[in-house]
Amino acid sequence: MTQDAGISAAPSPPPDVRLPRVRLTRLALGAFRNHRETILKLDGRHVCLYGQNGAGKTNLLEAVSMLGPGKGLRSASLSDVTLKGADNPSATWALSAVLHDGEIDRRISVALEAEDDGRARRISRLDGAPVGQGDLAELVRIIWLTPSMDRVFAGGAGDRRRFFDRQVLAHAPGHGPAAAAYEKAMRQRNALLEQMRPDSAWLDALEQKMAEAGAAMAVFRAQALERMQAAIDQRPEGLFPKADLALDGAFERMAAASPDLNDLERALAAAFRSGRSRDAAAGRTLEGVHRTDLRVFHRPKNMAAADCSTGEQKALLIGLILANAQALFERDFAPNPLLLLDEAAAHLDSDRRAALYDELAALGGQAWLTGTDRLLFDAFGDRAQRFVVSDGQVRED
């Protein structure tokens, strides 16, 4: 797909640096965003990317995020990530990576490929064989933090729900397909309710699909919240304050009390059926797992996260991401996650930056971080590999 673009072979990491069991050792991009051809050769340590704004640092994190399920950390359409201009006349892009998993190197490729009907779709391969996104989700668990999440606590319920669902997906790859099935059936139900005399049998079928998918979502969310809270409670007191979490959703509370899918399905189906007239008048479904909110409280201050200062919210958010990563590390048979932290250190003081790097090193996973200045990563010492990014070009520092 690509040729080496001025990046020499990565040196072996220092002998006293602990490497994660699951880590990327190579990443290649072709016609992706502003990267015409880029290859990173990695030695398994944390990856620090620095350069001016617009250089292409976040694009590299986005490329890593697309090795897993979903649309990546920007939720962009497949065509939007394509390199624009004469450098890419085919209007397609491609990614490839080598994932070191224990003693095995797995080769992953993801590309936008043209179909016979003229349309293009995303094709994923594992060791050369076509695979679905669900297969990659079992192999690659990815957690990310971007600047757009900084005000998630002060935003609407939908922002918090999407943030939490991303955390859930790292624990339960089946959460993504369940959410997609729920949303599709709900859109069809809403459209059917707009009719003067909707077909009750068709409504029953759609509501049953919603109930099945929604029950699975409620269980996945309740389980992930329990694991995250346990990881938070086990964290030592430090510069990233502990949080208390709660899901404001009737069906998640049911799942936490008794995760019986049959009971949840019946409860959801009954709620949809009894709400038909009200939903038809409102033009949308008013009850269900799509209405759930995530409540976050700053434990030391006993204060809702939405009422905390911007700096306190940032520290809480980083603490949540670290706790979720720790929760994944403690799960049997789950691969350790890749952490993508876009500009996470930019607004932290030197003490918090050092504390963040120490926690990342203690976790034992591979973290990818971006920043505008190399000095932001000094506290990492030799625990990280550094790359300079400029106008879609990358070289190891």
FENHU-V770648 format. One line per field, one symbol per residue. ss: DSSP state (h for helix, s for strand, l for the rest). A space follows every 10 residues. Layout:
ss = ???
//
This chain:
ss = llllllllll llllllllll lsssssssss ssllssssss sllllsssss llllllhhhh hhhhhlllll llllllllll lslllhhhll lllsssssss sllsssssss ssssllllls ssssssllss slhhhhhhhl lsssslhhhl llllllhhhh hhhhhhhhhh hllhhhhhhh hhhhhhhhhh hhhllllllh hhhhhhhhhh hhhhhhhhhh hhhhhhhhhh hhhhllllll llsssssslh hhhhhhhlll hhhhhhhhhh hhhhlhhhhh hhllllllhh hlssssssll llsshhhllh hhhhhhhhhh hhhhhhhhhl lllllllsss sllllllllh hhhhhhhhhh hhhllsssss sllhhhhhhh hhhsssssss llssssl
//
